């Protein structure tokens, strides 16, 4: 591949002269947002367990709301497409989880969690075995 002298970062095949962009066929295709901003958005979404809202992304990255709304949707679709290609096999175990318990917030009054007696956390172990 040989870099062309154009303004856009296109690469051209020496034998057939086909021009292609590095982002062609990816979620970054036809985007005006810098790739560095995309990678920061992917990092922020991956580090937040509950996910990032578009409003939070727009504030943190300095983007318009419409752009920040589209980015997580494209990222989630790409992750779902990748996960659909693989199927878990054998014995799959997941970690323990605690649900309920007293509120950890110092300014809220302690209250009982739904489904637990006395506000005690309930330990649940999830596991799944495939046949």
C-alpha positions in Angstrom: 0.0 0.0 0.0 1.2 3.4 -0.9 0.0 6.6 0.8 -1.6 9.1 -1.6 -1.0 12.8 -1.7 -4.6 13.6 -0.9 -5.9 15.5 2.1 -7.9 12.5 3.3 -5.9 9.7 4.7 -6.4 7.2 1.8 -4.2 4.3 1.0 -3.8 3.1 -2.5 -2.9 -0.4 -3.7 0.1 -0.4 -6.0 -1.2 -3.1 -8.3 -4.9 -2.2 -8.8 -4.9 1.5 -7.6 -7.9 0.8 -5.3 -8.1 3.5 -2.6 -9.2 2.7 0.9 -9.3 4.4 4.3 -8.1 2.7 7.5 -11.5 3.3 9.1 -13.5 1.8 6.2 -15.8 -1.0 7.3 -15.6 -0.1 11.0 -17.7 2.0 13.4 -15.3 4.8 12.7 -16.2 5.0 9.0 -17.5 8.5 7.9 -16.9 10.0 11.3 -15.7 13.6 11.9 -14.8 12.9 15.5 -11.1 12.3 16.1 -10.2 8.7 16.7 -8.6 9.7 20.0 -12.0 10.9 21.2 -13.6 7.6 20.1 -11.0 5.7 22.1 -11.6 7.8 25.2 -15.3 7.2 24.8 -14.7 3.4 24.5 -12.5 3.5 27.6 -15.1 5.5 29.6 -17.9 3.1 28.6 -15.8 0.0 29.5 -14.7 1.4 32.9 -18.2 2.3 34.0 -20.2 -0.8 35.1 -23.6 0.8 34.6 -22.7 2.4 31.3 -22.4 6.0 30.4 -25.3 8.2 29.3 -25.1 10.3 26.2 -25.4 13.5 28.3 -22.4 12.5 30.4 -20.4 11.6 27.4 -21.2 14.9 25.7 -20.2 16.8 28.8 -17.0 14.9 29.4 -15.8 14.8 25.8 -17.1 18.2 24.7 -19.3 16.9 22.0 -22.8 17.7 20.8 -25.5 15.6 22.4 -26.5 14.0 19.0 -22.9 12.9 18.4 -22.5 11.6 22.0 -25.8 9.7 21.6 -24.6 8.0 18.5 -21.2 6.9 19.8 -22.4 4.5 22.5 -25.0 3.0 20.2 -22.3 2.2 17.6 -19.9 0.9 20.2 -22.6 -1.3 21.8 -23.7 -2.6 18.4 -20.1 -3.5 17.5 -19.7 -5.3 20.9 -22.9 -7.2 20.3 -21.9 -8.3 16.8 -18.6 -9.6 18.1 -20.2 -11.4 21.1 -22.8 -13.1 18.7 -19.9 -14.9 16.9 -18.8 -16.7 20.0 -20.8 -19.2 22.1 -19.8 -20.3 25.6 -19.2 -24.0 26.1 -18.5 -26.3 29.0 -19.0 -25.2 32.6 -19.3 -21.5 33.0 -19.3 -20.0 36.4 -19.9 -16.4 37.4 -18.9 -14.5 40.5 -20.9 -14.0 43.6 -23.2 -11.0 44.0 -24.7 -9.2 46.9 -28.1 -7.6 46.6 -29.9 -5.5 49.2 -28.6 -4.3 52.5 -28.5 -1.0 54.3 -27.9 2.2 52.3 -24.2 3.2 52.2 -25.1 6.9 51.7 -24.5 8.9 54.9 -27.2 11.5 54.2 -30.0 9.0 53.6 -31.8 7.2 56.3 -31.1 3.5 56.4 -33.9 1.5 54.9 -34.5 -2.1 54.2 -33.7 -3.6 50.8 -36.6 -5.2 48.9 -36.9 -8.9 49.6 -34.5 -9.0 52.5 -35.3 -9.2 56.1 -33.8 -6.6 58.4 -31.8 -4.9 55.6 -29.3 -7.8 55.4 -27.7 -8.3 52.0 -28.6 -11.5 50.2 -25.8 -13.5 48.6 -26.6 -15.0 45.2 -24.3 -17.3 43.3 -25.0 -17.5 39.6 -23.8 -20.4 37.5 -24.7 -22.0 34.3 -23.6 -25.3 32.8 -24.1 -26.0 29.1 -24.8 -29.4 27.8 
